[in-house]
Amino acid sequence: MKPYKIEFISYNQPVLIGRFMLIFSRRRVDVTNFSFRKIDANDGEFTIEFNAEEWAAENLLKQIQKQIDIFEAKLVVSAN
């Protein structure tokens, strides 16, 4: 397993945190860090760090990109 990070921009809504964490918990992926940075009054950047196999990380990115409120999402291999 490798450390990965998914960064995505979405609406700044508290309900979204639960929706994204549900995606990870259903796949039994261990989230090591979660952060949020406000971009403006309506939007924010979410960052989720986790450990997974490459195929699982790519599947998680696809699942997150399918969410209606996502504007942009990318997968990064962490340097940890």
C-alpha positions in Angstrom: 0.0 0.0 0.0 1.0 3.6 -0.7 0.0 6.9 0.8 -2.3 8.8 -1.5 -4.1 12.2 -1.4 -7.2 13.2 -3.2 -7.8 16.9 -3.5 -11.1 18.2 -4.8 -13.0 21.5 -5.0 -16.7 21.5 -4.1 -19.4 23.5 -2.4 -18.6 24.5 1.1 -21.3 22.4 2.8 -20.9 20.4 6.0 -23.1 17.6 4.7 -20.4 16.8 2.0 -17.9 15.7 4.6 -20.2 12.8 5.6 -20.9 11.9 2.0 -17.2 11.6 1.1 -16.2 9.8 4.3 -19.0 7.3 3.6 -17.3 6.5 0.2 -14.1 5.6 2.1 -15.7 3.7 4.9 -17.7 1.5 2.5 -14.5 0.4 0.9 -12.7 0.0 4.2 -10.0 2.5 3.4 -8.0 3.9 6.3 -8.2 7.7 6.1 -5.0 9.2 7.7 -5.8 12.9 7.4 -8.7 15.1 6.3 -8.6 18.9 5.8 -10.7 21.7 4.3 -9.6 25.1 3.0 -12.2 27.7 2.3 -11.7 29.2 -1.2 -14.5 31.8 -1.2 -17.9 32.2 0.4 -19.4 29.3 -1.5 -16.6 26.9 -2.4 -13.8 25.0 -0.6 -11.0 22.6 -1.2 -11.1 19.2 0.5 -8.0 17.1 1.0 -8.2 13.5 2.1 -5.1 11.5 2.7 -5.3 7.7 2.9 -3.3 4.4 2.4 -4.4 2.1 -0.5 -3.4 0.1 -3.4 -3.1 2.0 -6.7 -6.2 0.4 -8.2 -8.2 1.2 -5.1 -7.0 4.8 -5.1 -8.0 5.3 -8.7 -11.4 3.8 -8.0 -11.9 6.2 -5.1 -11.1 9.1 -7.3 -13.6 7.9 -9.9 -16.3 7.6 -7.3 -15.6 11.0 -5.9 -15.7 12.6 -9.4 -19.2 11.1 -9.9 -20.5 13.2 -7.1 -22.8 16.0 -8.3 -21.2 18.8 -6.3 -17.5 18.2 -7.4 -16.0 20.8 -9.6 -12.5 19.3 -9.9 -10.7 16.3 -8.4 -7.2 14.9 -8.6 -5.2 12.0 -7.1 -1.7 12.6 -5.8 0.8 10.0 -4.5 1.9 11.4 -1.2 5.6 11.7 -0.3 5.2 10.0 3.1 
